[in-house]
C-alpha cells in the first residue's frame, strides 16, 4: 500500500519533530497528536494486509474541510473510503447519524460533541463535490470510523458510518479485498491526481465547497449544464440529527463496568448544626517556624536539579531546530 502524506507538520521521513508537535497542538488542540499517532497505527496495520494497488492519502487539504482535522482517503479498486482514526476510550453508540456517549454518573447515553459521524460525512461530501466539479463521479463508497484503543466499545444501530474497533482493523482490510472492483489502476491514479492537484474550471466552483457556518449545509453552486460523467457514485442518504437520551436497566451496566474509569470518591463533611461549638472557634494561625540547616540544603539541591533539567531541555530543543 502506497502512502502519501500532506500534513505540513510531518517531515519527509514521516516524523513529527518536537517544535512541529508544539506548533500543531497550539493551533489545533492537545488531541491532534494523539489522532496522528492513531493514524500511524492504522496505516501500519492496513499496510500489512493491502497490496500496492491501494493508495492511502493522509491529511490532504480539501476546500470546506477543517485543516486541523486528521483524516485519510483510501483509494482502492473497491472504491474510495474516508478513514478517521481515534484513540479515545469509552462506551459509545452510533444510532443512525447520531453519536452518543455513555455518561458515567447518569448511566445513560447522551449526545457527544463533536459528532464523529457528521464530521466523517462532511469530509465525504466535500470530497465528492471536489471530484464532481472536475467532472468525475467516482464511487465514494463509505466513511469509516476506526478506534485504536482496545477498551473502546461501540454499539451500532444502523450507523451512517462504518465503525471498526481496534481488534477488527485487519478484518476490515481482508473484507475489503473480497469486494468486487469498480476502479482500475488508471482510474485510481487519475482520481489521486484530481485530489492532490485539483483543476477547478470555474472560480465559482470552489465556493460550492465551502460550508455555511450558520446553516451547517454546503452552499450550492449555480446550476450549470454538466457533461457526461466518467463514473457514477452510490446513493447517499442523510439522516437528521436529533437529541437522544436513553435509559437502561441496572443489569446493563455490569457488562460495561470494565470500560468505565473509576468514579471519584468525595469525603463527607458533617452539617454545621452537628459540629460542637468548641470546634467552630477560629483557630489562631501557628507561629512561623524557622527552617533548619538540613532543610536549606535540600532546597538548594532541588534548585540545582531544576536548573540542570532546564538546561538539558533547552539543549534538546536547540539541537532539534538546528541551532546547535
C-alpha positions as CSV (number, residue, x, y, z in Angstrom):
1,X,0.0,0.0,0.0
2,X,1.4,3.4,-1.0
3,X,1.1,6.2,1.5
4,X,1.1,9.9,0.6
5,X,1.3,12.4,3.5
6,X,0.4,16.1,3.1
7,X,0.4,17.4,6.6
8,X,2.7,20.5,7.0
9,X,3.8,19.3,10.4
10,X,5.1,15.9,9.2
11,X,8.6,15.8,7.6
12,X,9.8,13.8,4.6
13,X,10.6,10.8,6.9
14,X,7.1,10.7,8.3
15,X,8.1,12.0,11.7
16,X,6.8,14.9,13.8
17,X,9.5,17.0,15.5
18,X,9.1,18.5,18.9
19,X,8.7,22.0,17.5
20,X,6.1,20.9,14.9
21,X,4.3,19.0,17.6
22,X,4.1,22.0,19.9
23,X,3.1,24.3,17.0
24,X,0.3,21.9,15.9
25,X,-1.0,21.5,19.4
26,X,-1.2,25.2,19.8
27,X,-3.1,25.6,16.5
28,X,-5.4,22.5,16.7
29,X,-5.5,21.5,20.3
30,X,-4.0,18.8,22.5
31,X,-5.9,15.9,20.9
32,X,-4.2,16.5,17.5
33,X,-1.0,14.5,18.3
34,X,-3.0,11.5,19.6
35,X,-5.1,11.5,16.4
36,X,-1.9,11.5,14.3
37,X,-0.5,8.6,16.3
38,X,-3.7,6.7,15.7
39,X,-3.3,7.4,12.0
40,X,0.2,5.9,12.1
41,X,-1.0,2.8,13.8
42,X,-3.9,2.3,11.4
43,X,-1.6,2.8,8.4
44,X,0.8,0.2,9.6
45,X,-1.9,-2.4,10.3
46,X,-3.6,-1.8,6.9
47,X,-0.3,-1.9,5.1
48,X,0.3,-5.5,6.2
49,X,-2.9,-6.6,4.5
50,X,-3.5,-4.3,1.5
51,X,-1.4,-4.6,-1.7
52,X,0.2,-2.0,-3.9
53,X,-3.0,-1.3,-5.8
54,X,-4.2,0.6,-2.8
55,X,-3.2,4.2,-2.2
56,X,-3.7,5.9,1.2
57,X,-3.8,9.8,1.2
58,X,-3.3,11.3,4.6
59,X,-4.3,14.8,5.6
60,X,-4.8,16.1,2.1
61,X,-6.2,19.7,2.2
62,X,-9.7,19.8,0.7
63,X,-11.8,23.0,0.5
64,X,-14.6,23.1,3.1
65,X,-12.8,20.7,5.5
66,X,-11.1,21.9,8.7
67,X,-7.3,21.7,8.2
68,X,-6.9,20.7,11.8
69,X,-9.0,17.5,11.3
70,X,-6.7,14.5,10.7
71,X,-8.3,12.1,8.1
72,X,-7.3,9.6,5.5
73,X,-8.6,8.8,2.0
74,X,-8.2,5.2,0.9
75,X,-8.1,4.8,-2.9
76,X,-8.8,1.2,-3.8
77,X,-10.1,-0.8,-6.7
78,X,-13.2,-1.3,-4.5
79,X,-13.8,2.5,-4.4
80,X,-12.9,5.5,-2.2
81,X,-13.3,5.4,1.5
82,X,-12.9,8.2,4.2
83,X,-11.0,6.9,7.2
84,X,-10.9,8.7,10.6
85,X,-8.8,7.2,13.4
86,X,-9.4,7.9,17.1
87,X,-7.5,6.8,20.2
88,X,-10.4,7.6,22.6
89,X,-11.6,5.2,25.2
90,X,-15.2,4.6,26.5
91,X,-18.6,3.3,25.6
92,X,-20.3,4.9,22.6
93,X,-23.4,4.3,20.5
94,X,-23.8,5.1,16.8
95,X,-27.6,5.4,16.3
96,X,-28.1,6.3,12.6
97,X,-26.4,9.7,12.2
98,X,-26.3,10.4,15.9
99,X,-23.2,9.9,18.1
100,X,-23.9,9.1,21.7
101,X,-21.6,8.6,24.7
102,X,-22.3,6.7,27.9
103,X,-22.4,9.2,30.8
104,X,-20.9,7.6,33.9
105,X,-22.9,9.3,36.6
106,X,-26.3,9.3,35.0
107,X,-25.6,5.9,33.3
108,X,-27.4,6.9,30.2
109,X,-26.4,7.6,26.6
110,X,-26.2,11.4,25.8
111,X,-25.2,13.2,22.7
112,X,-21.4,13.6,22.4
113,X,-19.6,16.5,20.8
114,X,-18.3,16.6,18.3
115,X,-20.5,14.2,16.4
116,X,-17.8,11.9,14.8
117,X,-20.3,10.6,12.2
118,X,-21.2,14.1,11.0
119,X,-17.5,15.0,10.8
120,X,-16.8,12.0,8.6
121,X,-19.9,12.5,6.4
122,X,-19.0,16.2,5.8
123,X,-15.5,15.1,4.6
124,X,-17.1,12.6,2.3
125,X,-19.5,15.2,0.9
126,X,-16.8,17.7,0.3
127,X,-14.6,15.1,-1.4
128,X,-17.5,14.1,-3.7
129,X,-18.1,17.7,-4.6
130,X,-14.4,18.3,-5.4
131,X,-14.5,15.4,-7.8
132,X,-17.8,16.4,-9.3
133,X,-16.6,19.9,-10.1
134,X,-13.7,18.3,-12.0
135,X,-16.2,16.2,-13.9
136,X,-15.6,12.9,-12.0
137,X,-18.4,11.0,-10.3
138,X,-16.2,8.4,-8.5
139,X,-17.8,5.9,-6.1
140,X,-17.1,7.3,-2.6
141,X,-18.3,4.1,-1.0
142,X,-18.4,4.9,2.7
143,X,-16.9,6.7,5.7
144,X,-15.2,4.6,8.3
145,X,-14.5,5.4,12.0
146,X,-11.6,3.4,13.3
147,X,-10.9,3.2,17.1
148,X,-7.4,2.1,18.1
149,X,-7.9,1.7,21.9
150,X,-8.7,-1.9,22.9
151,X,-11.0,-0.7,25.7
152,X,-13.4,1.2,23.4
153,X,-16.8,-0.3,22.9
154,X,-19.1,0.8,20.1
155,X,-22.8,-0.2,19.8
156,X,-24.1,0.4,16.3
157,X,-27.8,0.7,15.4
158,X,-27.9,1.3,11.6
159,X,-25.0,3.8,11.8
160,X,-24.5,6.2,9.0
161,X,-20.8,5.4,9.0
162,X,-19.0,2.1,9.3
163,X,-17.5,1.6,12.7
164,X,-14.3,-0.5,13.2
165,X,-12.9,-1.4,16.6
166,X,-9.3,-2.0,17.4
167,X,-9.4,-5.8,17.1
168,X,-11.2,-5.6,13.7
169,X,-8.8,-3.5,11.6
170,X,-7.2,-6.5,9.9
171,X,-10.7,-8.0,9.3
172,X,-11.8,-4.7,7.7
173,X,-8.8,-4.9,5.3
174,X,-9.4,-8.5,4.5
175,X,-13.1,-7.9,3.9
176,X,-12.2,-5.0,1.6
177,X,-10.1,-7.3,-0.6
178,X,-13.2,-9.6,-1.1
179,X,-15.4,-6.8,-2.6
180,X,-15.8,-6.5,-6.3
181,X,-13.5,-4.0,-8.1
182,X,-15.2,-0.8,-9.5
183,X,-12.0,1.1,-10.5
184,X,-8.9,0.1,-12.5
185,X,-5.4,1.2,-11.9
186,X,-5.5,4.0,-14.4
187,X,-8.7,5.4,-12.9
188,X,-7.3,5.3,-9.4
189,X,-4.2,7.3,-10.4
190,X,-6.4,9.8,-12.3
191,X,-8.6,10.4,-9.2
192,X,-5.5,10.7,-7.0
193,X,-4.1,13.4,-9.2
194,X,-7.6,15.1,-9.2
195,X,-7.4,15.2,-5.3
196,X,-3.8,16.2,-5.0
197,X,-3.8,18.7,-7.8
198,X,-7.4,19.8,-8.4
199,X,-8.2,21.7,-11.6
200,X,-11.2,23.9,-11.0
201,X,-12.7,25.1,-14.3
202,X,-14.6,28.0,-12.7
203,X,-13.8,30.0,-9.5
204,X,-17.4,29.8,-8.5
205,X,-17.0,26.0,-8.3
206,X,-14.6,26.4,-5.3
207,X,-17.3,28.5,-3.5
208,X,-19.6,25.5,-3.6
209,X,-17.2,23.6,-1.4
210,X,-17.3,26.0,1.5
211,X,-19.7,25.1,4.3
212,X,-22.1,27.8,5.6
213,X,-21.4,28.0,9.4
214,X,-24.9,29.3,10.2
215,X,-26.9,26.7,8.4
216,X,-24.3,23.9,8.6
217,X,-25.1,23.0,5.0
218,X,-23.0,23.4,1.9
219,X,-23.7,26.4,-0.3
220,X,-24.9,25.0,-3.6
221,X,-23.1,26.4,-6.7
222,X,-25.0,28.0,-9.6
223,X,-26.6,25.4,-11.8
224,X,-24.6,24.7,-14.9
225,X,-25.0,22.0,-17.6
226,X,-22.7,19.1,-16.8
227,X,-21.1,16.8,-19.4
228,X,-21.4,13.1,-19.3
229,X,-19.6,11.9,-16.1
230,X,-16.9,9.3,-16.1
231,X,-18.0,7.3,-13.1
232,X,-21.2,7.1,-11.1
233,X,-21.5,7.2,-7.2
234,X,-23.6,5.1,-5.0
235,X,-26.7,6.7,-3.5
236,X,-26.2,8.7,-0.2
237,X,-29.0,9.2,2.3
238,X,-28.8,11.8,5.0
239,X,-30.4,11.3,8.4
240,X,-31.5,14.3,10.6
241,X,-29.6,14.6,13.9
242,X,-32.0,14.8,16.9
243,X,-31.1,14.7,20.6
244,X,-31.5,11.3,22.2
245,X,-31.5,10.3,25.8
246,X,-31.9,6.6,26.6
247,X,-32.0,4.8,30.0
248,X,-31.3,1.2,30.6
249,X,-31.8,-1.4,33.3
250,X,-29.3,-2.0,36.1
251,X,-28.1,-5.3,34.7
252,X,-26.9,-3.5,31.6
253,X,-24.1,-1.7,33.5
254,X,-22.5,-4.8,34.8
255,X,-21.4,-5.6,31.2
256,X,-19.7,-2.3,30.6
257,X,-18.2,-1.5,34.1
258,X,-14.8,-2.6,32.8
259,X,-14.8,0.2,30.2
260,X,-15.6,3.0,32.6
261,X,-12.9,4.9,34.6
262,X,-13.1,4.6,38.3
263,X,-15.6,7.1,39.9
264,X,-14.1,9.7,42.1
265,X,-14.9,9.5,45.8
266,X,-15.6,12.5,47.9
267,X,-15.1,13.0,51.6
268,X,-18.3,13.6,53.5
269,X,-18.5,16.5,56.0
270,X,-20.9,17.0,58.9
271,X,-23.6,19.6,58.8
272,X,-22.9,22.9,60.6
273,X,-25.7,22.1,63.1
274,X,-23.9,18.9,64.2
275,X,-20.5,20.5,64.8
276,X,-19.7,21.1,68.5
277,X,-19.5,24.7,69.5
278,X,-15.9,24.5,70.6
279,X,-14.9,23.2,67.1
280,X,-16.4,26.3,65.4
281,X,-14.0,28.7,67.0
282,X,-11.5,30.2,64.6
283,X,-8.1,28.8,65.3
284,X,-5.1,31.0,65.7
285,X,-2.5,30.8,62.9
286,X,0.6,28.9,64.0
287,X,3.7,30.8,64.6
288,X,6.3,30.8,61.9
289,X,8.9,28.1,62.3
290,X,12.4,28.6,61.3
291,X,13.9,26.3,58.7
292,X,16.8,24.1,59.8
293,X,20.1,23.8,58.0
294,X,19.2,20.4,56.6
295,X,16.0,21.9,55.0
296,X,18.0,24.7,53.4
297,X,20.4,22.1,51.9
298,X,17.5,20.1,50.4
299,X,16.0,23.2,48.9
300,X,19.4,24.1,47.4
301,X,19.8,20.5,45.9
302,X,16.3,20.7,44.3
303,X,17.1,24.1,42.8
304,X,20.3,22.8,41.2
305,X,18.4,19.7,39.8
306,X,15.7,22.0,38.3
307,X,18.4,24.2,36.6
308,X,20.1,21.1,35.1
309,X,16.8,19.9,33.7
310,X,16.0,23.2,32.1
311,X,19.5,23.3,30.5
312,X,19.0,19.8,29.1
313,X,15.6,20.6,27.7
314,X,16.9,23.8,26.1
315,X,19.8,21.9,24.5
316,X,17.4,19.3,23.0
317,X,15.1,22.0,21.6
318,X,18.0,24.0,20.1
319,X,19.5,20.8,18.6
320,X,16.2,19.9,17.1
321,X,15.8,23.2,15.3
322,X,19.4,23.1,14.1
323,X,20.9,25.9,16.1
324,X,23.5,23.5,17.6
